[in-house]
Amino acid sequence: MKKITLTLLLLAIIHVLSAQSPAETMAQKIAVKMKDSLLLSETQQQNIYNINLQLHQLKAQAWQQYSNRDSLRVVVQRIENTRDSLYHGVLPAEKYTLYLQKKRVLVSNN
């Protein structure tokens, strides 16, 4: 009985994990990483998740609308450039400053 319960629980977890789209998975990973590194509240984490999901949807629309790679690159970069201003509306000043510092280090190390 214990093995059956454990197997059913494992199958349920696998089903839930596979139900998320790649966009939802990526948005969740970003939100969790930011929550851990910036010590965000659950509400702030959910807001970050929503922002990232929205940005992914905008980029997916751009991929469908533009066949020219140069045009697509410009549009996607414009979408990405809104990320910081969207985060600014969600994060308190000290956490937003910390986010920018961590982002600079991450970008400069790659």
ChimeraX attribute file (.defattr): number of C-alpha atoms within 10 A of each C-alpha:
attribute: neighborCount
match mode: 1-to-1
recipient: residues
	/A:1	6
	/A:2	7
	/A:3	8
	/A:4	9
	/A:5	10
	/A:6	11
	/A:7	12
	/A:8	12
	/A:9	12
	/A:10	11
	/A:11	12
	/A:12	12
	/A:13	12
	/A:14	11
	/A:15	11
	/A:16	9
	/A:17	11
	/A:18	11
	/A:19	11
	/A:20	12
	/A:21	10
	/A:22	11
	/A:23	16
	/A:24	17
	/A:25	16
	/A:26	16
	/A:27	22
	/A:28	20
	/A:29	14
	/A:30	16
	/A:31	23
	/A:32	19
	/A:33	14
	/A:34	18
	/A:35	17
	/A:36	12
	/A:37	13
	/A:38	17
	/A:39	13
	/A:40	19
	/A:41	12
	/A:42	12
	/A:43	10
	/A:44	18
	/A:45	23
	/A:46	18
	/A:47	18
	/A:48	25
	/A:49	22
	/A:50	16
	/A:51	18
	/A:52	24
	/A:53	18
	/A:54	15
	/A:55	20
	/A:56	20
	/A:57	13
	/A:58	15
	/A:59	19
	/A:60	13
	/A:61	12
	/A:62	17
	/A:63	17
	/A:64	9
	/A:65	11
	/A:66	13
	/A:67	10
	/A:68	9
	/A:69	10
	/A:70	10
	/A:71	14
	/A:72	17
	/A:73	14
	/A:74	11
	/A:75	17
	/A:76	19
	/A:77	12
	/A:78	12
	/A:79	15
	/A:80	15
	/A:81	11
	/A:82	11
	/A:83	14
	/A:84	13
	/A:85	10
	/A:86	15
	/A:87	18
	/A:88	15
	/A:89	11
	/A:90	18
	/A:91	19
	/A:92	12
	/A:93	11
	/A:94	9
	/A:95	18
	/A:96	18
	/A:97	13
	/A:98	13
	/A:99	19
	/A:100	13
	/A:101	12
	/A:102	14
	/A:103	12
	/A:104	11
	/A:105	11
	/A:106	10
	/A:107	9
	/A:108	8
	/A:109	7
	/A:110	5
